[in-house]
Amino acid sequence: MILVTSANGNQGKRLIPKLLAAGHRVRACVRSDASARSLSELGVQEVLTGDLADPEFIAQAIHGVAGLYHIGPTLHRDERAIGFAMVDAARSAGVRHFVFSSVLHAITTDLIQHEIKRDIEEHLLSSGLEFTILQPANYMLPHRLKPVFEEGVFRLSWALDRYQSMVDLEDVTDVAALVLTHPADHAAATYELAAPGRFTAHDIGRVLSGVLGREIAVERIDPAAFIRARLGDLDPEELAHQLRMSGAISARYSAHDFLGNPNVLTWLLGRAPTSFEGFVRREYAAFLAA
Ligand SMILES: NC(=O)c1ccc[n+]([C@@H]2O[C@H](COP(=O)([O-])OP(=O)(O)OC[C@H]3O[C@@H](n4cnc5c(N)ncnc54)[C@H](OP(=O)(O)O)[C@@H]3O)[C@@H](O)[C@H]2O)c1
């Protein structure tokens, strides 16, 4: 039995079908009944609904699993405490392999969510558990292409001339499935996962324009306005947390490039990683077919 946390998110919903296809039994943790239903419909053997910030829920989730893939929910206020509790509970329960979804350059302390992952990595390294750490670059996110396809504009919340590396979520979850299926081959490993290439927002706009065959505008947006528009009904403490995180992301990525190398991902996949252009072509074909 393999446990997956944040199981119906960007990674989880792509990973779980791969684990089931590989013959694993899967226990999935989500927060909402709607996500629980859709994972059950996928054939997940055990779906648990609860809050990862509750240590009793974590203990229940970890009981009896051989391996686990821990993904901290995006920008969660308790991400560090949840990660630490997952490691501690896994050690107490005798879990054989802890796979942690971290982030590229977790040592970057001015990115709050990176520093948190750095701390969780350290806690995991010190736990005595067998581990594998995956460090993906910025996700290629299909939902970020919606305004591109519908409005002809690509929006970014940091400087448009800074370079970033990205990675396709199908490639990340191919690696996660591989690592969870062959734990001994990937024990004590930390893998940086990045696709080839480095892209400014203008480069991204050029790729998008080429694939769509029309001019795509590139626009910088204010991170605070973006967060307020998307998550406006949050309680004030949660909103303040989100604003702090997004402000730090915008400041860091506006002052420094965020770059990774594709060698490790290429080796793990045994093929070339999905390029940004390949990702856009795939998602645009899906958009046109829908
Ligand atoms: N975005 C990027 O470019 C990037 C790059 C590298 C690393 N990362 C890191 O990747 C992680 C996020 O991965 P992801 O995008 O795959 O996950 P995600 O989409 O944020 O995960 C959402 C899932 O987490 C569940 N969830 C949220 N809060 C929960 C809680 N309190 N208790 C239990 N379940 C909860 C949700 O349940 P419901 O469906 O029921 O709501 C949903 O299934 C973050 O740590 C982020 O820092 C992101």
The ligand as an SDF file (V2000), in Angstrom:
LIG
                    3D

 48 52  0  0  0  0  0  0  0  0999 V2000
    3.5750   25.2620   -8.5940 N   0  0  0  0  0  0  0  0  0  0  0  0
    4.8560   25.0170   -8.8710 C   0  0  0  0  0  0  0  0  0  0  0  0
    5.4120   25.4900   -9.8640 O   0  0  0  0  0  0  0  0  0  0  0  0
    5.6670   24.1450   -7.9470 C   0  0  0  0  0  0  0  0  0  0  0  0
    6.9480   23.7500   -8.3150 C   0  0  0  0  0  0  0  0  0  0  0  0
    7.6870   22.9150   -7.4500 C   0  0  0  0  0  0  0  0  0  0  0  0
    7.1200   22.5070   -6.2600 C   0  0  0  0  0  0  0  0  0  0  0  0
    5.8600   22.9170   -5.9280 N   0  0  0  0  0  0  0  0  0  0  0  0
    5.3090   22.4500   -4.6560 C   0  0  0  0  0  0  0  0  0  0  0  0
    4.3770   21.3980   -4.9440 O   0  0  0  0  0  0  0  0  0  0  0  0
    3.4540   21.3060   -3.8640 C   0  0  0  0  0  0  0  0  0  0  0  0
    2.0570   21.2700   -4.3970 C   0  0  0  0  0  0  0  0  0  0  0  0
    1.9020   20.1720   -5.2720 O   0  0  0  0  0  0  0  0  0  0  0  0
    0.5700   20.0680   -6.1130 P   0  0  0  0  0  0  0  0  0  0  0  0
    0.4440   21.3370   -6.9100 O   0  0  0  0  0  0  0  0  0  0  0  0
    0.5790   18.7570   -6.7870 O   0  0  0  0  0  0  0  0  0  0  0  0
   -0.5180   20.0410   -4.9580 O   0  0  0  0  0  0  0  0  0  0  0  0
   -1.8560   20.8550   -4.8650 P   0  0  0  0  0  0  0  0  0  0  0  0
   -2.5060   20.8780   -6.2270 O   0  0  0  0  0  0  0  0  0  0  0  0
   -1.6720   22.1260   -4.1430 O   0  0  0  0  0  0  0  0  0  0  0  0
   -2.6710   19.8720   -3.8970 O   0  0  0  0  0  0  0  0  0  0  0  0
   -4.0230   20.0070   -3.7540 C   0  0  0  0  0  0  0  0  0  0  0  0
   -4.5210   18.7650   -3.0230 C   0  0  0  0  0  0  0  0  0  0  0  0
   -4.1770   18.8830   -1.6470 O   0  0  0  0  0  0  0  0  0  0  0  0
   -5.3250   18.6130   -0.8650 C   0  0  0  0  0  0  0  0  0  0  0  0
   -5.2520   19.4040    0.3480 N   0  0  0  0  0  0  0  0  0  0  0  0
   -5.1170   20.7410    0.4420 C   0  0  0  0  0  0  0  0  0  0  0  0
   -5.0700   21.1210    1.7290 N   0  0  0  0  0  0  0  0  0  0  0  0
   -5.1880   19.9870    2.4600 C   0  0  0  0  0  0  0  0  0  0  0  0
   -5.2290   19.7280    3.8340 C   0  0  0  0  0  0  0  0  0  0  0  0
   -5.1410   20.6930    4.7540 N   0  0  0  0  0  0  0  0  0  0  0  0
   -5.3680   18.4340    4.2410 N   0  0  0  0  0  0  0  0  0  0  0  0
   -5.4790   17.4350    3.3300 C   0  0  0  0  0  0  0  0  0  0  0  0
   -5.4150   17.6210    2.0090 N   0  0  0  0  0  0  0  0  0  0  0  0
   -5.2930   18.8910    1.5780 C   0  0  0  0  0  0  0  0  0  0  0  0
   -6.4970   19.0280   -1.7490 C   0  0  0  0  0  0  0  0  0  0  0  0
   -7.6400   18.3510   -1.3290 O   0  0  0  0  0  0  0  0  0  0  0  0
   -9.0600   18.6860   -2.0240 P   0  0  0  0  0  0  0  0  0  0  0  0
   -8.9160   18.2630   -3.4600 O   0  0  0  0  0  0  0  0  0  0  0  0
  -10.0220   17.8350   -1.2960 O   0  0  0  0  0  0  0  0  0  0  0  0
   -9.2600   20.1460   -1.8510 O   0  0  0  0  0  0  0  0  0  0  0  0
   -6.0130   18.5980   -3.1290 C   0  0  0  0  0  0  0  0  0  0  0  0
   -6.3390   17.2550   -3.3790 O   0  0  0  0  0  0  0  0  0  0  0  0
    3.6630   22.5370   -2.9980 C   0  0  0  0  0  0  0  0  0  0  0  0
    4.3870   22.1390   -1.8530 O   0  0  0  0  0  0  0  0  0  0  0  0
    4.4840   23.4550   -3.8790 C   0  0  0  0  0  0  0  0  0  0  0  0
    5.2960   24.3430   -3.1300 O   0  0  0  0  0  0  0  0  0  0  0  0
    5.1170   23.6980   -6.7470 C   0  0  0  0  0  0  0  0  0  0  0  0
  1  2  1  0
  2  3  2  0
  2  4  1  0
  4  5  1  0
  4 48  2  0
  5  6  2  0
  6  7  1  0
  7  8  2  0
  8  9  1  0
  8 48  1  0
  9 10  1  0
  9 46  1  0
 10 11  1  0
 11 12  1  0
 11 44  1  0
 12 13  1  0
 13 14  1  0
 14 15  2  0
 14 16  1  0
 14 17  1  0
 17 18  1  0
 18 19  2  0
 18 20  1  0
 18 21  1  0
 21 22  1  0
 22 23  1  0
 23 24  1  0
 23 42  1  0
 24 25  1  0
 25 26  1  0
 25 36  1  0
 26 27  1  0
 26 35  1  0
 27 28  2  0
 28 29  1  0
 29 30  1  0
 29 35  2  0
 30 31  1  0
 30 32  2  0
 32 33  1  0
 33 34  2  0
 34 35  1  0
 36 37  1  0
 36 42  1  0
 37 38  1  0
 38 39  2  0
 38 40  1  0
 38 41  1  0
 42 43  1  0
 44 45  1  0
 44 46  1  0
 46 47  1  0
M  CHG  2   8   1  16  -1
M  END
$$$$
